[in-house]
């Protein structure tokens, strides 16, 4: 199988859209990611996957902290900014949760401290111990088959 076929197959898995943030020397750094999942309930652990060539990799290694911001349906522009799809400079404001930067209006904000790193292929998996969570009742931003989507309400069965 070639790389394109693999990428196309992975794109058939509908995911939420997250922005991962970290702070180093007072500067906030971020990237859009869908490679995120919960790992454990006790202790509360999550994992993010960062490519070995991503600028964010060294920032997380330095800070040993990160936040996961699950974007709401009206936050597509933030996803595009942190994915580098919007090149011109845009002002992004950050809130704070457990003294870490988070994006206001997200469906969920999760602060984490890195407990482990694992090299897997061309990515590093960061295991994060969850230190704080903030939730909002909003519709999530979804990504499927290379496009942003919205979550439709379930149709009742008769």
Secondary structure, 3 states (H helix, E strand, C coil): CCHHHHHHHHCCCCEECEEEEEEECCEEEEEEECCEEEEECCCCEEEEEEECCCHHHHHHHHHCEEEEEECECCCHHHHHHHCCCCCCCCCCCCEEECCEEECCCCCEEEEEEEEEEEEECCEEEEEEEEEEEEECCCCEEEEECCEEEECCCCCCCC
